[in-house]
Amino acid sequence: MRPHVELIDEKDLIWHRAEFQRATGSAEQRNLSYDEEDGSASLKVRFTSDWSRPAGVHVADTEWFVLSGRITVGDDELGPDGYWTAPAGVWTPPIRAVGGTEILLFREGGGWGFDLADGDRDFVRPDQELVVLDTASMPWIDVKDGSPMRFDLGGTPVPGLYIKLLHRDEKTGFYTRLIKAKPGWREVPLAHHPCSEEAYCLDGGFEYNFGTMWPGTYFWRPPYIRHGDFTADAERGCTWIIRSDADLVDWYTENASVSMAGDATNWGPDFPETAAPRFIEPVRSKSIGAWANPSYQ
């Protein structure tokens, strides 16, 4: 159970003490999205001192993406755009972070539990393993060749999008990717799909039916919520890290709108000091401002 968050600017959020077990050093986190039932979370983490943790296994599927600073995962040193992921129960080597480093941390299917261990848990599948990537050195792949979307079930590759696929679960289809839209990229209709989707803007800017994105803005959207009418920044385009919990399929709607029906009984023009009801809206932070047109969804 995660609330629909769309949109927030992470700078609007308060810092909490970071949720790490068996670690040395200090860190704090901003909760971009949090599942209070199972502990799944998407977090902005800042290490406020040099930090380290010995080898072991996570309770949750875990991913880190480096925004600034440096970390070390075993023998691999990662700077900005560095990435690693370990499914639940997969052995993870010792990790170190330099004070001041900032990351995005994603947990799926569990909380912050971490146990010391010298190998994988028995339930780990053969295809599940630690992945460590320097994504800055990876090539951008055209969407028609690199997308995890199931084009056979719906949706079309829109020219002008480029992808770096970081992780995909062979069993569930859950994936993480970097995606870049060229300057001025457009996709007009609204779409919905049978998977959740979340994104954190890394660079550039973006306009769509829920508002405006800029670096540091974020959403987490449940399945089947319509969204679209996309326009990337005319000069910089837009780059995001995006995650979805299953195979992606886009089903499109032209001329999309929703309405609120009913007969007013004690409010309206004939009843001074009354007000009309409002549409249900997702969580939005103060810097995002009011939703310009909540009926456009």
Summary of the structure (lengths in Angstrom):
residues: 297
radius of gyration: 20.6
end to end distance: 21.8
largest distance: 73.1
contacts: 919
relative contact order: 0.17
helix: 3%
strand: 44%
